[in-house]
Amino acid sequence: MQPDQSGIMQQPPQPVLVVNNLSCSRDDRLLFAELSFSLAAGQVLLLEGDNGSGKTSLLRILCGFRTADDGEIRWRGQTLDSGSYYKEMAYVGHADGAKKELTVLENLRFTQALHSQSGYDIDQALIKVELAGFDDNSVQTLSAGQKRRLSLARLLIAGAVLWILDEPFTSLDRRGIALTEALIAAHVRQGGMVMLTSHHDLTLTGLPLQRIHLNSCQ
Amino acid sequence: MSISAAFFAIIRRDLLLAFRRRAEAANPLFFFVLVVTLFPLAVGAQPHLLQSMAPGVIWVSALLAALLSLDAMFRSDFDDGSLEQLLLSPYPLTVLVLGKIIAHWLVTGLPLLLVAPLLADFLGLPAQAMGTLWLTLIIATPLLSLIGAVGVALTVGLRRGGMILSLLVLPLYVPVLIFASGAVDRAAGGLAADAQLDILLAMLLAALVLAPLPVSAALKMSVN
């Protein structure tokens, strides 16, 4: 359960997100207990583990959707609700979070309105995820992979520091996977933070990558 | 972007969605018109009976139409993950939720307001009660959306919440029904209905301030 640190780190940077002794159980089954880790600017944290080991639950706790049974989470020294946490984070989960009757542009405009920080503008973000030219297509006409790319565009527009990604590579083609990895790498190099779960082997060369392995403990 | 931009963006988005799902969005209005027009057929052509029943018939139909439209308020947001994105917005959820409720009223309540006088005339409601009918609808249909939102937010996470939703919401709708149809009834008889209208207005103002709080809390619980 201990995070093993790998990758290159010259000097330990100041942690921004600190998680202390977190435990979570579901239906009387302990998913993880006394989990502690921290994340600093410019770091990637990869959650590994079998199906049902609690990866998604951990991410949902960090989004504030679930409450942990025990432990605390601090963002810049403050609790999630009191500080600037929600201004600085963005989440892509299993669901796309896009309205299928609306066009790509309409969906992204709404995303823009919901966030107080501004990141990329919509045109730039669509070029970055290679969806340029799809602005006026309604989301229901997009393929599953293209919807994934739309979610990534949402991350770019939100202008968040911390990206929480739950299986971001699902239904992406090889090019899409490479593109996502490039986006993650670029975000981290600019001082961003990424926390993700993936069954796919990440190829993020030269980036400080933290791995946490969640074992299903009974 | 500012909080007012987010508030108007959510209203605009929901109106656009309703426009794209026109057939679905028109359902409650269609139901309202259908029920009111079926009454004379079933009761028979007895002008005096219909006239005295008109306030009740219109208000019961409006209430059922509102109930019918409730489930759609948060359902699609819950299913496609948009609700999670709303919860993660740095803006207060209560404000965003109020935007959604207002959009819901614009789509389901406002059309009732436009056709109700026509249907009331059709049932033979005296002209002197028409103004009061309008007033009760203007005040009380938003109230139905606000109260209903609490019930929907509590049941949106349940797979089959329809029955529970009705059980939760109907008792809270009953006072609205009593005061609203009572006001129209009094006006039809040539009496003053100020007291009933004042009570409805007070309920609306209280709900406007108080309803978004439990709705936000219930939505947070629903995604858990």
Contacts between the chains, C-beta under 8 A, distances in Angstrom:
chain1	res1	chain2	res2	distance
A	63	B	84	7.3
A	63	B	87	7.9
A	63	B	88	6.3
A	64	B	87	7.2
A	64	B	88	7.7
A	65	B	84	6.7
A	65	B	87	7.0
A	65	B	220	7.9
A	65	B	223	4.9
A	65	B	224	6.0
A	66	B	224	5.4
A	67	B	224	7.5
A	84	B	90	8.0
A	86	B	88	6.0
A	86	B	89	7.1
A	86	B	90	4.5
A	87	B	90	4.3
A	89	B	88	7.1
A	90	B	88	7.3
A	91	B	84	6.9
A	91	B	85	7.6
A	91	B	88	5.7
A	93	B	81	6.0
A	93	B	84	6.2
A	94	B	81	7.4
A	95	B	79	7.7
A	95	B	80	5.7
A	95	B	81	2.7
A	95	B	84	7.1
A	96	B	80	6.5
A	96	B	81	5.9
A	97	B	80	6.7
A	97	B	81	3.8
A	97	B	82	5.3
A	97	B	84	6.3
A	97	B	85	4.5
A	98	B	80	6.9
A	98	B	81	7.9
A	98	B	82	7.4
A	99	B	13	7.3
A	99	B	17	6.1
A	99	B	76	7.5
A	99	B	80	6.7
A	99	B	82	6.4
A	100	B	80	6.9
A	101	B	17	5.8
A	101	B	20	4.0
A	101	B	21	6.3
A	102	B	13	7.2
A	102	B	16	6.6
A	102	B	17	6.8
A	102	B	20	7.2
A	106	B	13	7.4
A	106	B	16	6.7
A	109	B	9	7.4
A	110	B	9	5.7
A	110	B	10	7.7
A	110	B	13	5.1
A	111	B	85	7.4
A	112	B	1	6.3
A	113	B	1	5.2
A	113	B	5	5.3
A	113	B	6	5.1
A	113	B	9	3.4
A	113	B	10	7.7
A	114	B	1	7.7
A	114	B	6	5.7
A	114	B	9	7.2
A	114	B	85	6.7
A	114	B	86	7.1
A	114	B	89	4.3
A	114	B	91	7.1
A	114	B	96	7.9
A	115	B	1	6.6
A	115	B	89	6.9
A	115	B	90	7.0
A	116	B	1	6.3
A	116	B	2	8.0
A	116	B	90	4.9
A	116	B	91	7.2
A	118	B	1	7.2
A	154	B	85	7.9
